[in-house]
Amino acid sequence: MKKESVSKISYFIMSFVFVAISYGYGVITVQYKVFPFDEIRAIKNFLLPSESKLSAGYLHKVSFFEVHGVASDIVMIGDSITNGAEWHEMFKNSSIVNRGIGGDTAKGILNRMDSITSTRAKKSFIMVGINDLNKGVSVNELYFSYALIIKKLKQAGITPYIQSTLYAGEKLSGLNSDILSLNEKLKVLAKKEGLVYIDLNEVLSPDGLLNKKYTKDDVHLNGEGYLVWKNLISPYI
């Protein structure tokens, strides 16, 4: 047999083996969700966002921010917990805007980054995660999206202040082990990026549950809860 034929056969055999191994690894990764399943899924979700899954209220809010957004020194980023505060009243002497949207997730924030970076803020305070975890998003996938948010904020010249994701109260206490895992990762991320990590749970949830005196539904904060939050971040405002 000629050397050329042998080379071709060897090439086809190696190609077949490579494809077989790649396919097998892909099946195992998806079926058993081993590394890098979460990372692959997060990248897919980021590159191929599904607008049809977003609520009308979410889209209306983003549209409002895009049309009526104003420049500010500080931007608050998050879900309904962030959205529930009148930050401009709490910090009357600061130029501050609220970019919290009820029901939002880390992926949702990534999808609306333009309406956040357009504020040209110098600082941003971010807290997100409970909706992701409640929808079954893994801690690793959530963290991957969170890290992308931090990266995009820094690229826009906005310094992020990472706030711990709040623990839930008794009704949703099953989420708290994942929230603890997320917050541990966020501490490491803050240290790696040279950023400030603010532990809101130290006061609001000292026993691993959101204190009942600060909430009516075990998730959202009441007036007293927001006062604690204000006092914790005031040194950085």
Residue frames as a rotation matrix with the C-alpha (Angstrom) as fourth column:
MET 1
0.579 0.815 0.000 0.00
0.815 -0.579 0.000 0.00
0.000 0.000 -1.000 0.00
LYS 2
-0.052 -0.607 0.793 1.30
0.541 -0.685 -0.488 3.41
0.839 0.404 0.364 -0.91
LYS 3
-0.744 -0.336 -0.577 2.38
0.668 -0.361 -0.651 5.83
0.010 -0.870 0.493 1.81
GLU 4
-0.872 0.446 0.200 -0.17
-0.380 -0.876 0.297 8.37
0.308 0.183 0.934 0.53
SER 5
-0.013 0.910 -0.414 -3.03
-0.164 0.406 0.899 5.90
0.986 0.080 0.144 1.01
VAL 6
-0.156 -0.133 -0.979 -1.81
0.844 0.497 -0.202 4.97
0.513 -0.857 0.035 4.48
SER 7
-0.961 -0.249 -0.122 -1.66
0.277 -0.840 -0.467 8.65
0.014 -0.483 0.876 5.43
LYS 8
-0.545 0.826 0.145 -5.23
-0.542 -0.479 0.691 9.21
0.640 0.298 0.708 4.25
ILE 9
0.156 0.597 -0.787 -6.48
0.275 0.739 0.615 6.19
0.949 -0.312 -0.049 6.19
SER 10
-0.476 -0.432 -0.766 -4.65
0.849 0.003 -0.529 7.36
0.231 -0.902 0.365 9.30
TYR 11
-0.969 0.130 0.208 -6.12
-0.142 -0.989 -0.048 10.83
0.200 -0.076 0.977 8.90
PHE 12
-0.165 0.981 -0.101 -9.68
-0.451 0.016 0.892 9.48
0.877 0.193 0.440 8.61
ILE 13
0.077 0.145 -0.986 -9.20
0.646 0.746 0.160 7.19
0.759 -0.650 -0.037 11.61
MET 14
-0.770 -0.432 -0.470 -7.87
0.637 -0.480 -0.603 10.03
0.035 -0.764 0.645 13.77
SER 15
-0.802 0.537 0.260 -10.70
-0.430 -0.822 0.373 12.31
0.414 0.187 0.891 12.61
PHE 16
0.069 0.863 -0.501 -13.28
-0.060 0.505 0.861 9.64
0.996 -0.029 0.086 13.47
VAL 17
-0.157 -0.217 -0.964 -11.77
0.879 0.415 -0.236 9.09
0.451 -0.884 0.125 16.92
PHE 18
-0.968 -0.245 -0.046 -11.69
0.243 -0.884 -0.400 12.84
0.057 -0.399 0.915 17.58
VAL 19
-0.483 0.863 0.148 -15.34
-0.546 -0.430 0.719 13.27
0.684 0.267 0.679 16.55
ALA 20
0.149 0.542 -0.827 -16.37
0.305 0.770 0.560 10.26
0.940 -0.336 -0.051 18.65
ILE 21
-0.471 -0.416 -0.778 -14.57
0.860 -0.022 -0.509 11.57
0.195 -0.909 0.368 21.73
SER 22
-0.981 0.108 0.162 -15.95
-0.119 -0.991 -0.058 15.08
0.155 -0.076 0.985 21.24
TYR 23
-0.190 0.974 -0.126 -19.48
-0.389 0.043 0.920 13.74
0.901 0.224 0.371 20.83
GLY 24
0.085 0.185 -0.979 -19.15
0.651 0.734 0.195 11.51
0.754 -0.654 -0.058 23.88
TYR 25
-0.774 -0.435 -0.460 -17.84
0.632 -0.492 -0.599 14.39
0.035 -0.754 0.656 25.98
GLY 26
-0.808 0.527 0.265 -20.66
-0.408 -0.824 0.393 16.59
0.425 0.209 0.881 24.79
VAL 27
0.081 0.868 -0.490 -23.27
-0.038 0.494 0.869 13.99
0.996 -0.052 0.073 25.74
ILE 28
-0.111 -0.206 -0.972 -21.72
0.897 0.401 -0.187 13.48
0.429 -0.892 0.140 29.18
THR 29
-0.953 -0.302 -0.005 -21.43
0.281 -0.881 -0.381 17.23
0.111 -0.364 0.925 29.75
VAL 30
-0.544 0.813 0.206 -25.09
-0.588 -0.545 0.598 17.86
0.598 0.204 0.775 28.95
GLN 31
0.168 0.682 -0.712 -26.54
0.067 0.712 0.699 14.72
0.984 -0.165 0.074 30.51
TYR 32
0.240 -0.154 -0.959 -24.66
0.906 0.390 0.164 14.91
0.349 -0.908 0.233 33.78
LYS 33
0.882 0.187 0.432 -24.09
0.122 -0.977 0.172 18.68
0.455 -0.099 -0.885 33.81
VAL 34
0.444 -0.818 -0.365 -20.38
0.777 0.149 0.612 18.38
-0.447 -0.555 0.702 34.52
PHE 35
0.218 -0.464 -0.858 -17.85
-0.210 -0.881 0.423 21.12
-0.953 0.088 -0.289 33.84
PRO 36
-0.951 -0.093 -0.294 -18.11
0.169 -0.954 -0.246 23.15
-0.258 -0.284 0.924 31.68
PHE 37
-0.382 0.878 0.290 -21.89
0.899 0.279 0.339 22.65
0.217 0.390 -0.895 31.29
ASP 38
0.381 0.565 -0.732 -22.88
0.755 -0.647 -0.107 25.75
-0.534 -0.512 -0.673 33.30
GLU 39
-0.322 -0.603 -0.730 -20.33
0.022 -0.776 0.631 27.92
-0.947 0.187 0.263 31.51
ILE 40
-0.934 0.009 0.358 -21.46
0.353 0.183 0.917 26.68
-0.057 0.983 -0.174 28.07
ARG 41
-0.056 0.997 0.059 -25.12
0.988 0.047 0.147 27.28
0.144 0.066 -0.987 28.92
ALA 42
0.268 0.112 -0.957 -24.39
0.512 -0.858 0.043 30.76
-0.816 -0.501 -0.287 30.30
ILE 43
-0.724 -0.586 -0.363 -22.50
-0.033 -0.497 0.867 31.71
-0.689 0.640 0.341 27.13
LYS 44
-0.741 0.519 0.426 -25.35
0.639 0.349 0.685 30.35
0.207 0.780 -0.590 24.98
ASN 45
0.233 0.896 -0.378 -27.95
0.960 -0.274 -0.057 32.31
-0.155 -0.349 -0.924 26.97
PHE 46
0.014 -0.314 -0.949 -25.87
0.240 -0.921 0.308 35.49
-0.971 -0.233 0.063 26.75
LEU 47
-0.882 -0.442 -0.163 -25.25
-0.066 -0.227 0.972 35.20
-0.466 0.868 0.171 23.01
LEU 48
-0.740 0.673 0.001 -28.79
0.210 0.229 0.951 34.07
0.639 0.704 -0.310 22.21
PRO 49
-0.906 0.423 -0.021 -31.10
-0.123 -0.309 -0.943 35.99
-0.406 -0.852 0.332 24.57
SER 50
-0.605 0.771 0.199 -34.78
0.721 0.424 0.548 35.10
0.338 0.475 -0.812 24.29
GLU 51
-0.946 0.236 0.225 -36.75
-0.279 -0.942 -0.186 38.34
0.168 -0.239 0.956 24.40
SER 52
-0.200 0.942 -0.269 -40.03
-0.298 0.203 0.933 36.39
0.933 0.267 0.240 24.14
LYS 53
-0.027 0.129 -0.991 -39.49
0.761 0.646 0.063 35.12
0.648 -0.753 -0.116 27.72
LEU 54
-0.922 -0.346 -0.175 -39.23
0.379 -0.710 -0.594 38.63
0.082 -0.613 0.786 29.12
SER 55
-0.106 0.945 -0.310 -42.36
0.902 -0.041 -0.430 40.15
-0.419 -0.325 -0.848 30.68
ALA 56
0.306 0.323 0.896 -44.07
0.722 -0.692 0.003 43.20
0.621 0.646 -0.445 29.22
GLY 57
0.987 0.085 -0.135 -43.37
0.157 -0.674 0.722 45.06
-0.030 -0.734 -0.679 32.45
TYR 58
0.248 -0.969 -0.021 -39.66
0.532 0.118 0.839 44.32
-0.810 -0.219 0.544 32.14
LEU 59
-0.260 -0.346 0.902 -39.56
0.965 -0.119 0.233 45.47
0.027 0.931 0.365 28.52
HIS 60
0.644 0.561 0.521 -41.52
0.523 -0.819 0.236 48.64
0.559 0.120 -0.820 29.33
LYS 61
0.863 -0.360 -0.354 -39.12
0.187 -0.424 0.886 49.49
-0.469 -0.831 -0.299 32.13
VAL 62
-0.117 -0.947 0.301 -36.07
0.725 0.126 0.677 48.95
-0.679 0.297 0.672 29.93
SER 63
0.010 0.208 0.978 -37.68
0.909 -0.409 0.077 51.09
0.416 0.889 -0.193 27.23
PHE 64
0.934 0.356 0.024 -38.25
0.301 -0.823 0.482 53.87
0.191 -0.443 -0.876 29.78
PHE 65
0.495 -0.823 -0.280 -34.61
0.304 -0.137 0.943 53.76
-0.814 -0.552 0.182 30.88
GLU 66
-0.255 -0.628 0.735 -33.40
0.902 0.119 0.415 53.88
-0.348 0.769 0.536 27.28
VAL 67
0.130 0.409 0.903 -35.55
0.755 -0.631 0.178 56.91
0.643 0.659 -0.391 26.38
HIS 68
0.775 0.342 0.531 -35.58
-0.030 -0.820 0.572 58.88
0.631 -0.459 -0.625 29.62
GLY 69
0.540 -0.627 -0.561 -32.32
0.841 0.424 0.334 57.82
0.029 -0.653 0.757 31.27
VAL 70
0.895 -0.266 0.357 -30.18
-0.243 -0.964 -0.110 60.63
0.374 0.012 -0.927 32.66
ALA 71
-0.027 -0.980 -0.199 -26.52
0.102 0.196 -0.975 60.91
0.994 -0.047 0.095 33.54
SER 72
0.903 0.285 0.322 -25.70
-0.288 -0.153 0.945 60.36
0.318 -0.946 -0.056 37.21
ASP 73
-0.038 -0.951 0.305 -22.81
-0.947 -0.063 -0.315 59.71
0.319 -0.301 -0.899 39.56
ILE 74
-0.787 -0.158 0.596 -24.23
-0.455 0.802 -0.387 56.51
-0.417 -0.575 -0.703 41.04
VAL 75
-0.121 0.767 -0.629 -26.40
-0.817 0.283 0.502 53.75
0.563 0.575 0.593 39.58
MET 76
-0.350 0.140 0.926 -28.17
-0.698 0.621 -0.358 51.10
-0.625 -0.771 -0.120 41.66
ILE 77
-0.360 0.102 -0.928 -28.48
-0.801 0.476 0.363 47.77
0.478 0.874 -0.089 39.83
GLY 78
-0.936 -0.019 0.352 -30.65
-0.220 0.812 -0.541 44.79
-0.276 -0.584 -0.764 40.67
ASP 79
-0.652 0.755 -0.076 -34.11
0.535 0.528 0.660 43.27
0.538 0.389 -0.747 40.86
SER 80
0.313 0.896 0.316 -37.25
0.323 -0.413 0.852 44.21
0.893 -0.165 -0.418 42.82
ILE 81
0.458 -0.202 -0.866 -35.29
0.885 0.006 0.466 44.46
-0.089 -0.979 0.181 46.08
THR 82
-0.690 -0.709 -0.145 -33.23
0.658 -0.698 0.281 47.28
-0.300 0.099 0.949 44.58
ASN 83
-0.597 0.518 0.612 -36.23
0.378 -0.490 0.785 48.69
0.707 0.701 0.097 42.71
GLY 84
0.265 0.842 -0.470 -38.21
0.808 0.071 0.585 48.97
0.526 -0.535 -0.661 45.96
ALA 85
-0.017 -0.350 -0.937 -36.14
0.837 -0.518 0.178 51.85
-0.548 -0.780 0.302 47.33
GLU 86
0.909 0.206 0.363 -36.37
0.359 -0.831 -0.426 55.53
0.214 0.517 -0.829 46.52
TRP 87
0.196 -0.950 -0.241 -32.60
0.980 0.182 0.081 55.91
-0.034 -0.252 0.967 46.42
HIS 88
-0.343 -0.325 0.881 -32.70
0.497 -0.859 -0.123 59.55
0.797 0.396 0.456 45.33
GLU 89
0.570 0.578 0.584 -34.68
-0.255 -0.552 0.794 60.35
0.781 -0.602 -0.167 48.50
MET 90
0.888 -0.275 -0.369 -32.44
0.460 0.530 0.712 58.27
0.000 -0.802 0.597 50.73
PHE 91
-0.155 -0.973 -0.170 -29.34
0.857 -0.218 0.467 60.01
-0.492 -0.073 0.868 49.40
LYS 92
0.738 0.671 -0.072 -30.66
0.566 -0.674 -0.475 63.50
-0.367 0.310 -0.877 48.71
ASN 93
0.566 -0.591 -0.574 -27.25
-0.448 -0.805 0.388 65.09
-0.692 0.038 -0.721 48.27
SER 94
-0.520 -0.756 0.398 -26.09
-0.078 0.506 0.859 62.53
-0.850 0.416 -0.322 45.70
SER 95
-0.054 0.425 -0.903 -26.77
-0.990 -0.138 -0.006 62.13
-0.127 0.894 0.429 42.00
ILE 96
-0.821 -0.196 0.536 -28.23
-0.277 0.958 -0.073 58.62
-0.499 -0.208 -0.841 41.98
VAL 97
-0.124 0.794 -0.595 -30.53
-0.971 0.028 0.239 56.61
0.206 0.607 0.767 39.69
ASN 98
-0.117 0.238 0.964 -32.36
-0.528 0.808 -0.263 53.33
-0.841 -0.540 0.031 40.21
ARG 99
-0.231 0.014 -0.973 -31.89
-0.925 0.306 0.224 50.58
0.301 0.952 -0.058 37.64
GLY 100
-0.865 0.082 0.495 -33.61
-0.180 0.871 -0.458 47.83
-0.469 -0.485 -0.738 39.58
ILE 101
-0.353 0.786 -0.507 -36.41
-0.818 0.004 0.576 45.92
0.455 0.618 0.641 37.83
GLY 102
0.068 0.485 0.872 -38.83
-0.839 0.500 -0.213 43.57
-0.540 -0.717 0.441 39.55
GLY 103
0.831 0.310 0.462 -38.24
-0.132 0.916 -0.378 39.91
-0.540 0.253 0.802 38.73
ASP 104
0.661 -0.592 -0.461 -34.91
-0.678 -0.206 -0.706 40.59
0.323 0.779 -0.537 37.05
THR 105
0.875 -0.453 0.171 -32.01
0.357 0.842 0.406 38.16
-0.327 -0.294 0.898 36.87
ALA 106
-0.001 -0.957 -0.290 -28.31
0.038 -0.290 0.956 38.37
-0.999 -0.010 0.037 36.13
LYS 107
-0.514 -0.130 0.848 -29.04
0.797 0.293 0.528 37.46
-0.317 0.947 -0.047 32.52
GLY 108
0.540 0.797 0.270 -31.69
0.841 -0.527 -0.123 40.18
0.044 0.293 -0.955 32.38
ILE 109
0.648 -0.390 -0.654 -29.18
0.035 -0.843 0.537 42.74
-0.761 -0.370 -0.533 33.59
LEU 110
-0.456 -0.844 0.283 -26.73
0.310 0.148 0.939 41.61
-0.834 0.516 0.194 30.91
ASN 111
-0.198 0.470 0.860 -29.43
0.979 0.138 0.150 42.09
-0.048 0.872 -0.487 28.29
ARG 112
0.768 0.561 0.309 -29.99
0.567 -0.820 0.082 45.72
0.299 0.112 -0.948 29.38
MET 113
0.068 -0.850 -0.523 -26.45
0.914 -0.157 0.374 46.85
-0.400 -0.503 0.766 30.07
ASP 114
-0.491 -0.254 0.833 -26.75
0.698 -0.687 0.202 49.73
0.521 0.681 0.514 27.58
SER 115
0.414 0.746 0.522 -29.46
0.194 -0.632 0.750 51.36
0.889 -0.209 -0.407 29.72
ILE 116
0.829 -0.220 -0.515 -27.10
0.534 0.036 0.845 51.09
-0.167 -0.975 0.147 32.70
THR 117
-0.160 -0.987 -0.006 -23.79
0.908 -0.150 0.390 52.17
-0.386 0.057 0.921 31.19
SER 118
-0.091 0.187 0.978 -25.53
0.709 -0.678 0.195 55.08
0.700 0.711 -0.071 29.43
THR 119
0.885 0.394 -0.249 -25.86
0.444 -0.551 0.706 56.75
0.141 -0.736 -0.663 32.85
ARG 120
0.234 -0.909 0.344 -22.08
0.151 -0.315 -0.937 57.32
0.960 0.271 0.064 32.68
ALA 121
0.952 0.188 0.243 -22.01
-0.214 -0.163 0.963 56.78
0.221 -0.969 -0.115 36.44
LYS 122
-0.004 -0.986 0.168 -18.78
-0.825 -0.092 -0.557 56.66
0.564 -0.140 -0.813 38.38
LYS 123
-0.855 -0.228 0.466 -20.04
-0.488 0.657 -0.575 54.02
-0.175 -0.719 -0.673 40.83
SER 124
-0.039 0.873 -0.486 -22.53
-0.626 0.357 0.693 51.19
0.779 0.331 0.533 40.73
PHE 125
-0.615 -0.032 0.788 -24.01
-0.710 0.457 -0.535 49.13
-0.343 -0.889 -0.304 43.55
ILE 126
-0.242 0.462 -0.853 -25.22
-0.710 0.515 0.480 45.73
0.661 0.722 0.203 42.42
MET 127
-0.681 0.095 0.726 -27.27
-0.494 0.673 -0.551 43.02
-0.541 -0.734 -0.411 44.08
VAL 128
0.176 0.711 -0.681 -28.93
-0.965 0.262 0.024 40.22
0.196 0.652 0.732 42.14
GLY 129
-0.766 -0.571 -0.296 -29.38
-0.554 0.819 -0.146 36.47
0.326 0.052 -0.944 42.28
ILE 130
-0.654 0.499 0.569 -32.44
-0.334 0.483 -0.809 35.35
-0.679 -0.719 -0.149 44.21
ASN 131
0.407 0.840 -0.358 -34.68
-0.716 0.050 -0.697 35.21
-0.567 0.540 0.622 41.13
ASP 132
-0.067 -0.536 -0.841 -32.06
-0.880 0.429 -0.204 33.23
0.471 0.727 -0.501 39.21
LEU 133
-0.920 -0.375 0.117 -31.77
-0.378 0.763 -0.525 30.65
0.108 -0.527 -0.843 41.98
ASN 134
-0.335 0.884 0.327 -35.55
-0.419 0.171 -0.892 30.48
-0.844 -0.435 0.313 42.45
LYS 135
0.543 0.510 -0.667 -35.84
-0.805 0.093 -0.585 29.63
-0.237 0.855 0.461 38.74
GLY 136
0.889 -0.164 0.428 -33.34
0.135 0.986 0.098 26.80
-0.438 -0.030 0.899 39.04
VAL 137
0.692 -0.722 0.015 -30.26
-0.284 -0.291 -0.914 28.53
0.664 0.628 -0.406 37.64
SER 138
0.565 -0.543 -0.622 -27.14
0.760 0.635 0.136 26.94
0.321 -0.549 0.771 39.13
VAL 139
0.736 -0.368 -0.568 -24.75
0.217 -0.667 0.713 28.91
-0.641 -0.648 -0.411 41.31
ASN 140
-0.288 -0.927 0.241 -21.97
0.545 0.049 0.837 28.45
-0.788 0.373 0.491 38.75
GLU 141
-0.203 0.280 0.939 -24.08
0.944 -0.198 0.263 29.74
0.260 0.939 -0.224 35.86
LEU 142
0.842 0.536 -0.064 -25.30
0.523 -0.780 0.342 32.67
0.133 -0.322 -0.937 37.93
TYR 143
0.437 -0.765 -0.473 -21.75
0.276 -0.386 0.880 33.51
-0.856 -0.515 0.043 38.96
PHE 144
-0.417 -0.581 0.699 -20.56
0.829 0.074 0.555 33.39
-0.374 0.811 0.451 35.35
SER 145
0.231 0.597 0.769 -23.23
0.801 -0.565 0.199 35.94
0.553 0.570 -0.608 34.35
TYR 146
0.904 0.087 -0.418 -22.45
0.366 -0.659 0.657 38.07
-0.218 -0.747 -0.628 37.41
ALA 147
0.017 -0.989 -0.147 -18.76
0.514 -0.118 0.849 38.16
-0.857 -0.090 0.507 36.51
LEU 148
-0.354 -0.065 0.933 -19.68
0.923 -0.187 0.337 39.31
0.153 0.980 0.126 32.99
ILE 149
0.726 0.656 0.208 -21.74
0.584 -0.747 0.317 42.16
0.363 -0.109 -0.925 34.47
ILE 150
0.656 -0.556 -0.511 -18.77
0.283 -0.446 0.849 43.27
-0.700 -0.702 -0.135 36.55
LYS 151
-0.327 -0.823 0.464 -16.50
0.751 0.072 0.657 43.09
-0.574 0.563 0.594 33.51
LYS 152
-0.057 0.389 0.919 -18.84
0.886 -0.404 0.226 45.22
0.460 0.828 -0.322 31.39
LEU 153
0.907 0.363 -0.214 -19.26
0.420 -0.758 0.498 47.83
0.019 -0.542 -0.840 34.13
LYS 154
0.295 -0.887 -0.355 -15.50
0.332 -0.253 0.909 48.18
-0.896 -0.386 0.220 34.49
GLN 155
-0.415 -0.421 0.807 -15.09
0.886 0.017 0.464 48.42
-0.209 0.907 0.365 30.71
ALA 156
0.337 0.645 0.686 -17.57
0.720 -0.646 0.254 51.31
0.607 0.408 -0.682 30.78
GLY 157
-0.534 -0.646 0.546 -15.51
0.119 -0.696 -0.708 53.10
0.837 -0.313 0.449 33.42
ILE 158
0.370 0.731 0.573 -18.03
-0.628 -0.258 0.734 52.37
0.685 -0.631 0.363 36.21
THR 159
-0.742 -0.664 0.094 -16.63
-0.488 0.438 -0.755 51.07
0.460 -0.606 -0.649 39.49
PRO 160
0.194 0.857 -0.477 -18.82
-0.134 0.505 0.852 48.23
0.972 -0.102 0.213 40.81
TYR 161
-0.584 -0.201 0.786 -19.51
-0.808 0.050 -0.588 47.76
0.079 -0.978 -0.191 44.51
ILE 162
-0.430 0.381 -0.818 -20.53
-0.100 0.881 0.463 44.14
0.897 0.281 -0.341 45.04
GLN 163
-0.285 0.445 0.849 -23.26
-0.956 -0.195 -0.219 43.73
0.068 -0.874 0.481 47.63
SER 164
-0.956 -0.046 0.288 -24.05
-0.107 0.974 -0.201 40.34
-0.271 -0.223 -0.936 49.10
THR 165
-0.446 0.860 -0.246 -27.21
-0.211 0.166 0.963 38.75
0.870 0.482 0.108 47.74
LEU 166
-0.339 0.358 0.870 -29.71
-0.934 -0.240 -0.265 38.86
0.113 -0.902 0.416 50.60
TYR 167
-0.991 0.130 -0.017 -30.73
0.130 0.960 -0.249 35.67
-0.016 -0.249 -0.968 52.33
ALA 168
-0.279 0.960 0.033 -34.42
-0.223 -0.098 0.970 34.82
0.934 0.263 0.242 52.14
GLY 169
-0.291 0.299 0.909 -36.66
-0.956 -0.067 -0.284 34.38
-0.024 -0.952 0.305 55.17
GLU 170
-0.466 0.077 0.881 -38.27
-0.389 0.877 -0.282 31.13
-0.795 -0.474 -0.378 56.28
LYS 171
0.568 0.822 0.039 -40.64
-0.323 0.267 -0.908 30.76
-0.757 0.503 0.417 53.30
LEU 172
0.909 -0.301 -0.288 -37.77
-0.237 0.194 -0.952 30.53
0.342 0.934 0.105 50.81
SER 173
0.508 -0.743 0.436 -35.04
-0.712 -0.077 0.698 29.38
-0.485 -0.664 -0.569 53.17
GLY 174
0.663 -0.217 0.717 -34.29
0.368 0.928 -0.059 26.47
-0.652 0.303 0.695 50.83
LEU 175
0.842 -0.339 0.420 -32.46
0.303 -0.348 -0.887 28.97
0.447 0.874 -0.190 48.59
ASN 176
0.885 -0.410 0.220 -30.10
-0.462 -0.718 0.521 30.13
-0.056 -0.563 -0.825 51.30
SER 177
0.436 -0.774 0.460 -27.46
0.276 0.601 0.750 27.42
-0.857 -0.200 0.475 50.89
ASP 178
0.265 -0.295 0.918 -27.07
0.962 0.022 -0.271 28.48
0.059 0.955 0.289 47.24
ILE 179
0.870 0.062 0.489 -27.09
0.078 -0.997 -0.011 32.15
0.487 0.048 -0.872 48.24
LEU 180
0.752 -0.647 0.125 -24.28
-0.225 -0.073 0.972 31.41
-0.620 -0.759 -0.200 50.70
SER 181
0.201 -0.683 0.702 -22.30
0.743 0.573 0.345 29.66
-0.638 0.453 0.623 47.94
LEU 182
0.524 0.056 0.850 -22.85
0.728 -0.548 -0.412 32.59
0.443 0.834 -0.328 45.59
ASN 183
0.963 -0.109 0.244 -21.77
-0.204 -0.890 0.407 35.14
0.173 -0.442 -0.880 48.17
GLU 184
0.514 -0.830 0.216 -18.58
0.147 0.333 0.931 33.19
-0.845 -0.447 0.294 48.90
LYS 185
0.099 -0.438 0.893 -17.77
0.977 0.211 -0.005 33.31
-0.187 0.874 0.449 45.20
LEU 186
0.714 0.245 0.656 -18.57
0.440 -0.886 -0.148 37.02
0.544 0.394 -0.741 45.06
LYS 187
0.876 -0.471 -0.099 -16.15
-0.132 -0.433 0.892 37.72
-0.463 -0.768 -0.442 47.92
VAL 188
0.081 -0.872 0.483 -13.41
0.572 0.438 0.694 36.01
-0.816 0.220 0.534 45.94
LEU 189
0.261 0.096 0.961 -14.41
0.939 -0.255 -0.229 37.90
0.223 0.962 -0.157 42.79
ALA 190
0.975 0.138 0.173 -14.26
0.093 -0.965 0.246 41.24
0.201 -0.224 -0.954 44.61
LYS 191
0.562 -0.827 -0.013 -10.81
-0.063 -0.059 0.996 40.47
-0.825 -0.559 -0.085 45.97
LYS 192
-0.002 -0.545 0.838 -9.60
0.830 0.466 0.305 39.31
-0.557 0.697 0.452 42.55
GLU 193
0.248 0.216 0.944 -10.89
0.844 -0.526 -0.102 42.45
0.475 0.823 -0.313 40.84
GLY 194
-0.791 -0.595 -0.145 -9.78
0.577 -0.644 -0.503 44.83
0.206 -0.481 0.852 43.59
LEU 195
-0.297 0.798 0.525 -13.37
-0.093 -0.571 0.816 45.80
0.950 0.193 0.244 44.40
VAL 196
-0.761 0.142 0.633 -15.31
-0.649 -0.187 -0.737 46.46
0.014 -0.972 0.234 47.60
TYR 197
-0.463 0.656 -0.596 -17.59
0.305 0.750 0.587 43.68
0.832 0.090 -0.547 48.87
ILE 198
-0.619 0.349 0.703 -20.37
-0.723 -0.602 -0.338 44.87
0.305 -0.718 0.626 51.17
ASP 199
-0.824 0.291 -0.486 -21.93
0.365 0.929 -0.064 42.19
0.433 -0.230 -0.872 53.40
LEU 200
-0.398 0.779 0.484 -25.55
-0.655 -0.611 0.445 43.27
0.643 -0.140 0.753 53.83
ASN 201
0.335 0.580 -0.742 -26.46
0.035 0.780 0.625 39.96
0.942 -0.236 0.241 55.47
GLU 202
-0.627 -0.676 -0.387 -24.21
0.431 0.112 -0.895 40.69
0.649 -0.728 0.221 58.43
VAL 203
-0.938 0.337 0.079 -26.92
-0.285 -0.624 -0.728 43.00
-0.196 -0.705 0.681 59.79
LEU 204
-0.230 0.922 -0.310 -30.06
-0.961 -0.166 0.220 42.12
0.151 0.349 0.925 57.81
SER 205
0.717 0.447 -0.534 -29.67
-0.421 0.889 0.178 38.33
0.555 0.097 0.826 58.10
PRO 206
-0.025 -0.858 0.512 -27.27
-0.977 -0.088 -0.196 37.65
0.213 -0.505 -0.836 60.99
ASP 207
-0.147 0.038 0.988 -28.63
-0.574 0.810 -0.116 34.14
-0.805 -0.585 -0.097 61.63
GLY 208
-0.925 -0.285 0.252 -28.71
0.030 0.604 0.796 33.00
-0.379 0.744 -0.550 58.00
LEU 209
-0.170 0.917 0.360 -32.33
0.985 0.150 0.082 34.09
0.021 0.369 -0.929 57.51
LEU 210
-0.552 0.075 0.831 -33.68
0.184 -0.960 0.209 37.51
0.814 0.268 0.516 56.54
ASN 211
-0.936 0.130 -0.327 -34.72
0.314 -0.112 -0.943 39.02
-0.159 -0.985 0.064 59.88
LYS 212
-0.200 0.965 0.168 -38.51
0.968 0.169 0.185 39.26
0.150 0.200 -0.968 60.20
LYS 213
0.170 0.267 -0.949 -38.28
0.574 -0.810 -0.125 42.82
-0.801 -0.523 -0.291 61.50
TYR 214
-0.522 -0.478 -0.706 -36.99
-0.260 -0.699 0.666 43.91
-0.812 0.532 0.241 58.08
THR 215
-0.924 0.173 -0.341 -39.49
-0.300 0.225 0.927 42.13
0.237 0.959 -0.156 55.81
LYS 216
-0.160 0.943 0.292 -43.17
-0.850 0.019 -0.527 41.28
-0.502 -0.332 0.798 55.37
ASP 217
0.791 0.513 -0.334 -42.76
-0.609 0.609 -0.508 38.52
-0.058 0.605 0.794 52.78
ASP 218
0.621 -0.626 0.472 -39.35
0.145 0.683 0.716 36.97
-0.770 -0.376 0.515 53.57
VAL 219
0.190 -0.573 0.797 -37.79
0.980 0.155 -0.122 38.50
-0.054 0.805 0.591 50.44
HIS 220
0.087 -0.081 0.993 -38.40
0.480 -0.870 -0.113 42.24
0.873 0.486 -0.037 50.10
LEU 221
-0.709 -0.488 -0.509 -37.34
0.682 -0.288 -0.673 44.87
0.181 -0.824 0.537 52.58
ASN 222
0.556 0.824 -0.109 -39.53
0.816 -0.517 0.257 47.27
0.156 -0.232 -0.960 54.53
GLY 223
0.799 -0.195 0.569 -38.59
-0.099 -0.976 -0.196 50.82
0.594 0.100 -0.799 55.48
GLU 224
0.750 -0.529 0.397 -36.41
-0.493 -0.048 0.869 49.72
-0.440 -0.847 -0.297 58.39
GLY 225
0.540 -0.534 0.650 -34.61
0.577 0.798 0.176 47.24
-0.613 0.280 0.739 56.17
TYR 226
0.565 -0.299 0.769 -33.77
0.657 -0.400 -0.639 49.91
0.498 0.867 -0.030 53.63
LEU 227
0.862 -0.279 0.422 -32.50
-0.443 -0.820 0.363 52.17
0.245 -0.500 -0.831 56.41
VAL 228
0.585 -0.676 0.449 -30.04
-0.026 0.538 0.843 49.44
-0.811 -0.505 0.297 57.41
TRP 229
0.451 -0.381 0.807 -29.00
0.876 0.362 -0.318 49.04
-0.171 0.851 0.497 53.77
LYS 230
0.803 -0.100 0.588 -28.52
0.155 -0.916 -0.369 52.79
0.576 0.387 -0.720 53.45
ASN 231
0.806 -0.491 0.330 -26.31
-0.546 -0.399 0.737 52.91
-0.230 -0.774 -0.590 56.53
LEU 232
0.514 -0.618 0.595 -24.17
0.322 0.782 0.534 50.00
-0.795 -0.083 0.601 55.30
ILE 233
0.246 -0.413 0.877 -23.39
0.969 0.083 -0.233 51.57
0.024 0.907 0.420 51.92
SER 234
0.973 0.221 -0.061 -23.25
0.225 -0.972 0.074 55.22
-0.043 -0.086 -0.995 53.03
PRO 235
0.381 -0.889 -0.253 -19.45
-0.026 -0.284 0.958 55.18
-0.924 -0.359 -0.131 53.56
TYR 236
-0.461 -0.582 0.670 -19.02
0.597 0.356 0.719 54.30
-0.657 0.731 0.183 49.88
ILE 237
0.516 0.730 0.447 -21.54
0.844 -0.347 -0.408 56.77
-0.142 0.588 -0.796 48.44
